[in-house]
């Protein structure tokens, strides 16, 4: 089933309207016809199961869908997750954004830390962010997310730490010199529905010791991912997978208790 994201105002009186890029993709690329079923999500995370209507406006570049039903539950994790990702080299960021979206993050913040190999030039930043946002949208459609994660403008490490301290209730930062998996176990247990979680992932060169100290001084917990050194993209996927599983299990337990 094809999936589209629309504005709340595009759904009115049980009719959803696909316009602009959505219209072009639906009508000219997918060539949707009357009777075909699609899913539509608005910016609030509500999912609508729809059917392409037989009668379409001739003059407007709009594809109209009848809303058959509204999903009782959306496809989102029961917590907000922000990934603070130190800029990796090459096209690794694209892979990380794709997989992070699939695993349920709500926000992705590129971070300029000391050992980053990649430096994002201000003139190219806007175009790069637009591409990353498009990748997040495509991954959200593929994985049937109910919302599209927001890809933010790059931030300096110190600013990212302050942002996480102010906005998130649980913050962690995997670090190769952290000892013992108990630190990660304790962090995972603290991930509960309703939490606002911040995850920091370092660059290929790893975090500088002063960065780890600065993060710790601002309430961000260093954790271990085991005895092996993981690539930055592997570390991001590993941590987000653990968080996703923990939150899904916790939500199921609460549902059973109710």
Backbone as CSV, one residue per row, in Angstrom:
resi,resn,N_x,N_y,N_z,CA_x,CA_y,CA_z,C_x,C_y,C_z
1,UNK,0.845,-1.198,0.000,0.000,0.000,0.000,0.881,1.249,0.000
2,UNK,0.632,2.135,-0.958,1.423,3.358,-1.048,1.065,4.297,0.105
3,UNK,2.036,5.154,0.462,1.917,5.983,1.663,2.273,7.425,1.317
4,UNK,1.432,8.365,1.776,1.671,9.780,1.521,1.538,10.569,2.828
5,UNK,2.326,11.636,2.924,2.228,12.554,4.051,1.610,13.861,3.552
6,UNK,0.597,14.343,4.271,-0.104,15.557,3.864,-0.272,16.491,5.060
7,UNK,-0.682,17.717,4.778,-1.028,18.663,5.834,-2.413,18.315,6.384
8,UNK,-2.632,18.700,7.626,-3.934,18.447,8.248,-5.057,19.089,7.446
9,UNK,-4.764,20.246,6.846,-5.781,20.968,6.074,-6.116,20.277,4.761
10,UNK,-5.329,19.285,4.355,-5.614,18.540,3.125,-6.633,17.430,3.348
11,UNK,-7.113,17.302,4.582,-8.131,16.292,4.890,-9.362,17.023,5.424
12,UNK,-10.446,16.894,4.685,-11.652,17.652,5.039,-12.895,16.860,4.633
13,UNK,-13.813,16.695,5.561,-15.085,15.998,5.326,-14.860,14.637,4.652
14,UNK,-13.991,13.853,5.261,-13.706,12.479,4.798,-13.130,12.409,3.391
15,UNK,-12.491,13.487,2.974,-11.789,13.484,1.687,-10.363,13.986,1.917
16,UNK,-9.389,13.204,1.465,-7.982,13.603,1.533,-7.527,14.001,0.135
17,UNK,-6.797,15.112,0.049,-6.354,15.627,-1.245,-4.837,15.561,-1.365
18,UNK,-4.365,14.958,-2.447,-2.933,14.909,-2.739,-2.624,16.017,-3.731
19,UNK,-1.730,16.920,-3.336,-1.405,18.073,-4.165,0.100,18.140,-4.426
20,UNK,0.489,19.013,-5.337,1.901,19.340,-5.608,2.719,18.069,-5.843
21,UNK,3.800,17.885,-5.076,4.667,16.717,-5.285,3.923,15.407,-5.052
22,UNK,3.030,15.403,-4.081,2.239,14.193,-3.841,1.381,13.847,-5.051
23,UNK,0.771,14.879,-5.640,-0.059,14.653,-6.818,0.780,14.108,-7.977
24,UNK,1.920,14.734,-8.221,2.770,14.302,-9.331,3.205,12.852,-9.149
25,UNK,3.587,12.499,-7.913,4.046,11.132,-7.666,2.894,10.133,-7.802
26,UNK,1.744,10.497,-7.268,0.607,9.580,-7.296,0.025,9.420,-8.701
27,UNK,-0.138,10.544,-9.406,-0.821,10.508,-10.702,0.100,10.171,-11.864
28,UNK,1.330,10.706,-11.838,2.212,10.555,-12.998,3.276,9.475,-12.847
29,UNK,3.674,9.185,-11.611,4.684,8.143,-11.396,4.029,6.808,-11.062
30,UNK,3.188,6.817,-10.032,2.516,5.577,-9.631,1.295,5.277,-10.489
31,UNK,0.748,6.312,-11.120,-0.441,6.189,-11.973,-1.595,5.508,-11.221
32,UNK,-1.887,6.036,-10.060,-2.980,5.490,-9.265,-4.313,5.694,-9.982
33,UNK,-5.149,4.697,-9.860,-6.455,4.734,-10.515,-7.566,4.568,-9.486
34,UNK,-8.787,4.901,-9.906,-9.946,4.810,-9.025,-10.048,3.414,-8.411
35,UNK,-10.305,3.399,-7.107,-10.466,2.126,-6.419,-9.221,1.620,-5.721
36,UNK,-8.046,2.175,-6.062,-6.817,1.732,-5.398,-6.747,2.321,-3.991
37,UNK,-6.179,1.534,-3.082,-6.108,1.939,-1.682,-4.726,2.464,-1.325
38,UNK,-4.695,3.506,-0.522,-3.432,4.108,-0.077,-3.580,4.505,1.397
39,UNK,-2.454,4.778,2.014,-2.469,5.290,3.380,-1.960,6.729,3.372
40,UNK,-2.600,7.567,4.160,-2.223,8.973,4.261,-2.001,9.302,5.734
41,UNK,-0.943,10.051,6.029,-0.670,10.481,7.398,-0.554,11.998,7.431
42,UNK,-1.120,12.611,8.475,-0.975,14.058,8.607,0.172,14.386,9.553
43,UNK,0.465,15.677,9.728,1.629,16.082,10.517,1.473,15.799,12.001
44,UNK,0.250,15.460,12.436,0.019,15.114,13.833,0.206,13.629,14.108
45,UNK,0.497,12.854,13.055,0.743,11.430,13.230,-0.511,10.572,13.158
46,UNK,-1.597,11.103,12.621,-2.813,10.314,12.435,-2.768,9.633,11.073
47,UNK,-3.088,8.342,11.040,-3.060,7.569,9.799,-4.479,7.368,9.274
48,UNK,-4.653,7.569,7.960,-5.946,7.408,7.317,-5.819,6.371,6.202
49,UNK,-6.725,5.416,6.184,-6.766,4.446,5.090,-7.795,4.950,4.080
50,UNK,-7.337,5.106,2.839,-8.151,5.806,1.842,-8.260,5.015,0.541
51,UNK,-9.216,5.437,-0.281,-9.419,4.859,-1.613,-9.477,5.992,-2.631
52,UNK,-8.798,5.810,-3.761,-8.822,6.819,-4.828,-10.239,6.939,-5.370
53,UNK,-10.754,8.151,-5.408,-12.126,8.392,-5.850,-12.239,8.302,-7.365
54,UNK,-13.433,7.950,-7.820,-13.663,7.814,-9.260,-13.741,9.169,-9.941
55,UNK,-14.390,10.133,-9.304,-14.546,11.460,-9.895,-13.438,12.376,-9.366
56,UNK,-12.680,12.952,-10.292,-11.563,13.826,-9.943,-11.772,15.202,-10.568
57,UNK,-11.306,16.272,-9.910,-11.424,17.621,-10.483,-10.596,17.729,-11.755
58,UNK,-11.230,18.137,-12.838,-10.558,18.163,-14.137,-9.485,19.234,-14.220
59,UNK,-9.756,20.413,-13.691,-8.833,21.532,-13.863,-7.721,21.547,-12.812
60,UNK,-7.972,20.984,-11.656,-7.001,21.036,-10.568,-6.004,19.884,-10.655
61,UNK,-4.783,20.170,-10.271,-3.791,19.106,-10.143,-3.878,18.549,-8.727
62,UNK,-4.971,17.831,-8.500,-5.273,17.271,-7.189,-5.855,15.880,-7.372
63,UNK,-5.397,14.953,-6.565,-5.973,13.611,-6.567,-6.738,13.446,-5.265
64,UNK,-8.024,13.177,-5.379,-8.857,13.094,-4.195,-9.069,11.635,-3.777
65,UNK,-9.038,11.442,-2.450,-9.188,10.108,-1.871,-10.317,10.135,-0.853
66,UNK,-11.136,9.118,-0.855,-12.153,9.020,0.193,-11.529,8.342,1.404
67,UNK,-11.768,8.898,2.583,-11.238,8.325,3.814,-12.150,7.191,4.253
68,UNK,-11.630,5.969,4.230,-12.419,4.801,4.615,-12.454,4.628,6.126
69,UNK,-11.289,4.803,6.757,-11.235,4.680,8.212,-9.968,5.348,8.739
70,UNK,-10.013,5.681,10.008,-8.859,6.268,10.685,-8.264,5.200,11.605
71,UNK,-6.961,5.012,11.527,-6.309,3.999,12.344,-6.439,4.331,13.823
72,UNK,-6.717,3.322,14.637,-6.844,3.538,16.072,-5.498,3.890,16.699
73,UNK,-4.452,3.262,16.223,-3.099,3.518,16.727,-2.178,3.836,15.570
74,UNK,-1.236,4.741,15.809,-0.289,5.047,14.741,0.920,4.120,14.831
75,UNK,1.935,4.378,14.007,3.094,3.494,13.920,4.319,4.065,14.630
76,UNK,4.083,4.955,15.595,5.190,5.619,16.269,5.541,4.966,17.602
77,UNK,6.793,5.115,17.993,7.205,4.680,19.318,6.584,5.604,20.367
78,UNK,6.361,5.109,21.578,5.714,5.929,22.611,6.683,6.847,23.350
79,UNK,7.652,7.383,22.648,8.627,8.295,23.249,9.255,9.124,22.137
80,UNK,9.817,10.243,22.506,10.515,11.095,21.550,12.011,10.788,21.609
81,UNK,12.608,10.537,20.452,14.028,10.180,20.399,14.753,11.145,19.465
82,UNK,15.764,11.812,20.005,16.595,12.704,19.197,17.977,12.086,19.049
83,UNK,18.404,11.922,17.812,19.735,11.399,17.520,20.669,12.566,17.216
84,UNK,21.680,12.740,18.058,22.709,13.745,17.825,23.891,13.019,17.176
85,UNK,23.975,13.143,15.863,24.926,12.350,15.085,26.105,13.194,14.625
86,UNK,27.298,12.877,15.142,28.491,13.575,14.670,28.689,13.287,13.191
87,UNK,29.024,14.325,12.445,29.095,14.209,10.989,30.129,13.167,10.548
88,UNK,29.677,12.110,9.857,30.611,11.104,9.351,31.069,11.463,7.943
89,UNK,32.077,10.782,7.475,32.584,11.061,6.142,31.724,10.380,5.080
90,UNK,31.963,10.769,3.839,31.324,10.171,2.667,29.804,10.263,2.787
91,UNK,29.126,9.198,2.349,27.667,9.223,2.353,27.079,8.425,3.511
92,UNK,27.863,8.209,4.566,27.377,7.431,5.711,26.174,8.082,6.379
93,UNK,26.121,9.403,6.352,25.014,10.101,7.006,23.685,9.708,6.371
94,UNK,23.693,9.489,5.072,22.456,9.097,4.390,21.965,7.746,4.892
95,UNK,22.874,6.796,5.051,22.517,5.491,5.586,22.000,5.615,7.013
96,UNK,22.682,6.408,7.825,22.285,6.569,9.222,20.899,7.194,9.326
97,UNK,20.617,8.199,8.522,19.298,8.839,8.543,18.222,7.849,8.129
98,UNK,18.504,7.071,7.105,17.531,6.069,6.648,17.208,5.063,7.752
99,UNK,18.250,4.505,8.354,18.036,3.474,9.377,17.472,4.065,10.665
100,UNK,17.897,5.252,11.035,17.366,5.900,12.234,15.874,6.169,12.078
101,UNK,15.463,6.556,10.886,14.046,6.769,10.609,13.273,5.471,10.762
102,UNK,13.788,4.404,10.197,13.125,3.106,10.301,12.989,2.662,11.756
103,UNK,13.964,3.035,12.585,13.988,2.587,13.977,13.228,3.515,14.922
104,UNK,12.663,4.606,14.393,11.721,5.382,15.189,12.152,6.728,15.730
105,UNK,13.310,7.272,15.311,13.700,8.583,15.841,12.725,9.654,15.371
106,UNK,12.623,10.708,16.150,11.758,11.821,15.781,12.539,13.030,15.275
107,UNK,13.804,13.143,15.723,14.645,14.267,15.301,16.072,13.773,15.081
108,UNK,16.721,14.341,14.063,18.118,14.020,13.772,18.894,15.329,13.707
109,UNK,19.892,15.452,14.573,20.687,16.676,14.633,22.133,16.350,14.234
110,UNK,22.603,16.823,13.078,24.023,16.655,12.727,24.877,17.480,13.693
111,UNK,25.953,16.883,14.181,26.784,17.539,15.189,28.225,17.666,14.695
112,UNK,28.792,18.847,14.893,30.196,19.098,14.544,31.044,18.919,15.807
113,UNK,31.624,17.733,15.958,32.477,17.462,17.118,33.946,17.539,16.696
114,UNK,34.845,17.493,17.668,36.259,17.783,17.424,36.890,16.878,16.381
115,UNK,36.619,15.596,16.429,37.296,14.644,15.545,36.530,14.313,14.273
116,UNK,35.543,15.134,13.945,34.811,14.909,12.693,35.751,15.081,11.492
117,UNK,35.716,14.114,10.605,36.497,14.218,9.374,35.777,15.121,8.378
118,UNK,34.469,14.986,8.331,33.669,15.792,7.410,33.388,17.159,8.021
119,UNK,33.565,18.185,7.242,33.214,19.549,7.633,32.169,20.057,6.642
120,UNK,31.005,20.411,7.152,29.920,20.857,6.296,30.025,22.360,6.069
121,UNK,30.341,22.734,4.827,30.483,24.150,4.501,29.127,24.844,4.541
122,UNK,29.079,26.046,5.113,27.803,26.761,5.243,27.056,26.909,3.917
123,UNK,27.790,27.122,2.815,27.146,27.307,1.518,26.452,26.038,1.039
124,UNK,26.946,24.884,1.465,26.388,23.614,1.017,25.420,23.009,2.029
125,UNK,25.361,23.603,3.210,24.573,23.017,4.293,23.086,22.927,3.950
126,UNK,22.533,24.000,3.378,21.105,24.030,3.090,20.701,22.916,2.128
127,UNK,21.485,22.742,1.056,21.190,21.698,0.073,21.357,20.308,0.686
128,UNK,22.360,20.173,1.537,22.622,18.883,2.170,21.472,18.506,3.106
129,UNK,21.016,19.462,3.897,19.922,19.201,4.824,18.651,18.840,4.063
130,UNK,18.408,19.528,2.938,17.233,19.231,2.124,17.287,17.793,1.602
131,UNK,18.471,17.368,1.172,18.615,15.987,0.694,18.398,15.002,1.839
132,UNK,18.988,15.295,2.995,18.813,14.399,4.142,17.345,14.321,4.561
133,UNK,16.634,15.444,4.492,15.217,15.448,4.841,14.417,14.599,3.859
134,UNK,14.786,14.656,2.580,14.106,13.839,1.574,14.344,12.349,1.827
135,UNK,15.553,12.010,2.272,15.864,10.617,2.595,15.032,10.157,3.789
136,UNK,14.889,11.024,4.787,14.061,10.701,5.943,12.606,10.485,5.536
137,UNK,12.113,11.312,4.630,10.727,11.164,4.175,10.532,9.851,3.428
138,UNK,11.472,9.512,2.545,11.369,8.262,1.791,11.408,7.059,2.738
139,UNK,12.281,7.120,3.741,12.378,6.019,4.702,11.120,5.936,5.559
140,UNK,10.535,7.079,5.888,9.296,7.092,6.672,8.156,6.436,5.894
141,UNK,8.086,6.708,4.591,7.059,6.091,3.758,7.275,4.580,3.669
142,UNK,8.509,4.176,3.441,8.824,2.751,3.291,8.515,1.971,4.560
143,UNK,8.803,2.564,5.716,8.645,1.856,6.984,7.283,2.095,7.633
144,UNK,6.401,2.795,6.912,5.052,3.087,7.396,5.051,3.892,8.690
145,UNK,5.999,4.827,8.800,5.966,5.760,9.924,4.735,6.644,9.808
146,UNK,4.275,7.160,10.928,3.144,8.084,10.917,3.580,9.537,10.858
147,UNK,4.849,9.804,11.152,5.412,11.144,11.035,6.785,11.046,10.377
148,UNK,7.215,12.137,9.802,8.542,12.205,9.194,9.500,12.829,10.192
149,UNK,10.611,12.175,10.505,11.584,12.800,11.406,12.099,14.116,10.834
150,UNK,12.396,15.049,11.715,12.935,16.342,11.290,14.456,16.294,11.316
151,UNK,15.083,16.667,10.195,16.535,16.778,10.130,16.893,18.245,10.340
152,UNK,17.637,18.522,11.385,17.934,19.892,11.775,19.255,20.387,11.180
153,UNK,19.472,21.670,11.313,20.739,22.261,10.891,21.861,21.772,11.816
154,UNK,23.089,21.672,11.306,24.211,21.213,12.134,24.443,22.116,13.337
155,UNK,24.898,21.502,14.436,25.193,22.237,15.664,26.585,21.869,16.156
156,UNK,27.210,22.784,16.856,28.458,22.459,17.539,28.155,21.513,18.694
157,UNK,29.146,20.707,19.053,28.946,19.706,20.092,28.461,20.336,21.398
158,UNK,29.075,21.426,21.802,28.685,22.058,23.072,27.241,22.543,23.036
159,UNK,26.830,23.081,21.900,25.445,23.540,21.774,24.472,22.365,21.784
160,UNK,24.878,21.269,21.147,24.028,20.075,21.113,23.836,19.514,22.524
161,UNK,24.912,19.509,23.304,24.831,19.017,24.680,23.870,19.874,25.501
162,UNK,23.955,21.188,25.356,23.062,22.084,26.092,21.605,21.882,25.673
163,UNK,21.402,21.675,24.392,20.043,21.438,23.885,19.464,20.154,24.478
164,UNK,20.280,19.094,24.490,19.819,17.821,25.039,19.532,17.934,26.529
165,UNK,20.397,18.649,27.239,20.211,18.817,28.684,18.893,19.523,28.982
166,UNK,18.547,20.510,28.161,17.339,21.294,28.387,16.065,20.558,27.972
167,UNK,16.150,19.742,26.918,14.942,19.191,26.309,14.673,17.727,26.610
168,UNK,15.691,16.958,26.980,15.520,15.510,27.117,15.635,15.052,28.564
169,UNK,14.835,14.055,28.904,14.835,13.530,30.269,15.876,12.430,30.460
170,UNK,16.229,11.742,29.392,17.231,10.676,29.443,18.238,10.915,28.325
171,UNK,19.525,11.051,28.672,20.560,11.338,27.673,21.715,10.347,27.835
172,UNK,22.169,9.792,26.725,23.305,8.875,26.815,24.264,9.102,25.652
173,UNK,25.509,8.694,25.894,26.554,8.872,24.898,27.482,7.656,24.932
174,UNK,27.361,6.744,23.969,28.269,5.600,23.912,29.713,6.066,23.744
175,UNK,30.587,5.469,24.551,31.998,5.880,24.538,32.860,4.647,24.730
176,UNK,33.880,4.521,23.908,34.688,3.305,23.886,35.418,3.026,25.190
177,UNK,35.689,4.067,25.983,36.409,3.860,27.237,35.480,3.642,28.430
178,UNK,34.179,3.617,28.178,33.259,3.275,29.256,33.419,1.801,29.580
179,UNK,33.346,1.452,30.827,33.581,0.082,31.249,32.306,-0.583,31.753
180,UNK,32.056,-1.799,31.261,30.949,-2.588,31.777,29.629,-2.310,31.087
181,UNK,28.936,-3.389,30.732,27.647,-3.246,30.061,26.524,-2.846,31.015
182,UNK,26.824,-2.857,32.320,25.789,-2.467,33.271,25.300,-1.046,33.026
183,UNK,26.195,-0.183,32.533,25.807,1.204,32.260,24.726,1.264,31.185
184,UNK,24.880,0.437,30.146,23.893,0.405,29.074,22.597,-0.236,29.561
185,UNK,22.707,-1.286,30.372,21.517,-1.955,30.904,20.694,-0.999,31.752
186,UNK,21.372,-0.219,32.588,20.670,0.742,33.434,19.971,1.805,32.591
187,UNK,20.646,2.225,31.527,20.045,3.231,30.649,18.811,2.670,29.942
188,UNK,18.911,1.453,29.440,17.793,0.835,28.729,16.573,0.703,29.641
189,UNK,16.789,0.305,30.885,15.682,0.148,31.828,14.949,1.475,32.050
190,UNK,15.689,2.579,31.961,15.081,3.895,32.209,14.259,4.400,31.029
191,UNK,14.322,3.711,29.887,13.557,4.141,28.713,12.113,3.669,28.856
192,UNK,11.209,4.592,29.128,9.810,4.260,29.326,8.932,5.116,28.421
193,UNK,7.731,4.641,28.097,6.807,5.455,27.303,6.629,6.841,27.892
194,UNK,6.667,7.834,27.034,6.537,9.220,27.467,7.856,9.920,27.679
195,UNK,8.956,9.177,27.635,10.272,9.776,27.856,10.708,10.598,26.643
196,UNK,11.618,11.506,26.900,12.259,12.273,25.826,13.732,11.890,25.867
197,UNK,14.163,11.116,24.880,15.473,10.465,24.904,16.432,11.131,23.927
198,UNK,17.656,11.367,24.373,18.703,11.918,23.511,19.837,10.906,23.414
199,UNK,20.277,10.648,22.188,21.379,9.711,21.948,22.469,10.423,21.158
200,UNK,23.686,10.420,21.689,24.832,11.010,21.002,25.689,9.892,20.411
201,UNK,26.046,10.053,19.151,26.938,9.091,18.488,28.134,9.864,17.936
202,UNK,29.336,9.387,18.249,30.551,10.084,17.846,30.956,9.829,16.397
203,UNK,31.969,10.543,15.930,32.458,10.400,14.557,33.433,9.234,14.425
204,UNK,33.988,9.053,13.222,34.948,7.964,13.008,36.147,8.063,13.950
205,UNK,36.558,9.273,14.242,37.716,9.453,15.112,37.401,9.349,16.589
206,UNK,36.127,9.129,16.918,35.729,9.013,18.312,35.613,10.369,18.995
207,UNK,35.080,10.356,20.202,34.968,11.584,20.971,36.286,11.913,21.667
208,UNK,36.549,13.187,21.795,37.676,13.651,22.592,37.299,13.505,24.073
209,UNK,38.297,13.225,24.916,38.035,13.032,26.345,37.370,14.259,26.976
210,UNK,37.768,15.450,26.515,37.168,16.666,27.064,35.688,16.783,26.677
211,UNK,35.333,16.255,25.500,33.934,16.262,25.089,33.104,15.343,25.989
212,UNK,33.662,14.181,26.297,32.958,13.251,27.183,32.783,13.867,28.570
213,UNK,33.826,14.536,29.047,33.725,15.191,30.362,32.665,16.287,30.325
214,UNK,32.657,17.071,29.257,31.676,18.146,29.124,30.262,17.569,29.102
215,UNK,30.076,16.485,28.358,28.760,15.844,28.290,28.342,15.332,29.665
216,UNK,29.275,14.676,30.366,28.976,14.159,31.698,28.612,15.249,32.686
217,UNK,29.299,16.392,32.568,29.020,17.522,33.449,27.626,18.106,33.214
218,UNK,27.048,17.780,32.047,25.720,18.295,31.709,24.665,17.186,31.707
219,UNK,24.931,16.134,32.459,23.911,15.109,32.680,23.762,14.066,31.607
220,UNK,24.718,13.987,30.691,24.643,12.980,29.633,25.491,11.779,30.046
221,UNK,24.872,10.617,30.114,25.480,9.425,30.696,26.337,8.660,29.681
222,UNK,27.640,8.482,29.954,28.469,7.627,29.088,28.084,6.164,29.299
223,UNK,27.948,5.408,28.203,27.599,3.994,28.281,28.522,3.193,27.374
224,UNK,28.564,1.896,27.628,29.398,1.000,26.831,28.539,0.193,25.863
225,UNK,29.084,-0.053,24.685,28.431,-0.935,23.719,29.188,-2.253,23.583
226,UNK,29.999,-2.569,24.573,30.709,-3.846,24.549,32.197,-3.690,24.336
227,UNK,32.868,-4.820,24.152,34.320,-4.850,24.075,34.874,-4.478,22.703
228,UNK,34.019,-4.432,21.712,34.493,-4.152,20.356,34.269,-2.687,19.993
229,UNK,35.082,-2.188,19.094,34.922,-0.818,18.600,33.988,-0.856,17.397
230,UNK,32.883,-0.163,17.483,31.903,-0.157,16.398,32.085,1.073,15.516
231,UNK,31.837,0.898,14.236,31.786,2.055,13.348,30.619,2.941,13.774
232,UNK,30.708,4.213,13.421,29.687,5.148,13.885,28.293,4.757,13.406
233,UNK,28.186,4.277,12.164,26.874,3.892,11.660,26.348,2.643,12.372
234,UNK,27.255,1.726,12.727,26.853,0.523,13.457,26.409,0.877,14.868
235,UNK,27.142,1.783,15.506,26.791,2.205,16.863,25.408,2.835,16.904
236,UNK,25.102,3.680,15.926,23.793,4.339,15.885,22.681,3.309,15.751
237,UNK,22.858,2.365,14.842,21.834,1.342,14.625,21.678,0.458,15.857
238,UNK,22.810,0.096,16.481,22.760,-0.777,17.659,21.989,-0.121,18.803
239,UNK,22.309,1.122,19.118,21.656,1.809,20.232,20.173,2.029,19.954
240,UNK,19.858,2.503,18.761,18.460,2.778,18.433,17.628,1.502,18.398
241,UNK,18.230,0.394,18.007,17.515,-0.886,18.010,17.155,-1.298,19.434
242,UNK,18.106,-1.128,20.355,17.840,-1.456,21.755,16.720,-0.589,22.327
243,UNK,16.770,0.687,22.001,15.743,1.609,22.495,14.374,1.231,21.935
244,UNK,14.321,0.931,20.643,13.057,0.565,20.006,12.450,-0.670,20.670
245,UNK,13.271,-1.699,20.870,12.772,-2.940,21.473,12.274,-2.686,22.896
246,UNK,13.053,-1.948,23.675,12.662,-1.659,25.046,11.329,-0.914,25.107
247,UNK,11.173,0.104,24.276,9.950,0.901,24.294,8.744,0.092,23.839
248,UNK,8.931,-0.741,22.818,7.823,-1.559,22.333,7.369,-2.545,23.407
249,UNK,8.335,-3.170,24.090,8.000,-4.121,25.151,7.299,-3.409,26.302
250,UNK,7.826,-2.250,26.703,7.225,-1.500,27.808,5.797,-1.082,27.471
251,UNK,5.571,-0.654,26.228,4.233,-0.236,25.812,3.268,-1.414,25.823
252,UNK,3.734,-2.581,25.391,2.886,-3.782,25.399,2.532,-4.180,26.826
253,UNK,3.488,-4.092,27.728,3.228,-4.447,29.120,2.178,-3.527,29.737
254,UNK,2.297,-2.229,29.446,1.325,-1.269,29.978,-0.064,-1.550,29.402
255,UNK,-0.109,-1.896,28.116,-1.385,-2.193,27.463,-2.037,-3.422,28.078
256,UNK,-1.253,-4.446,28.385,-1.790,-5.665,28.983,-2.302,-5.401,30.392
257,UNK,-1.611,-4.547,31.128,-2.033,-4.216,32.490,-3.351,-3.448,32.510
258,UNK,-3.531,-2.624,31.446,-4.781,-1.856,31.364,-5.965,-2.753,30.987
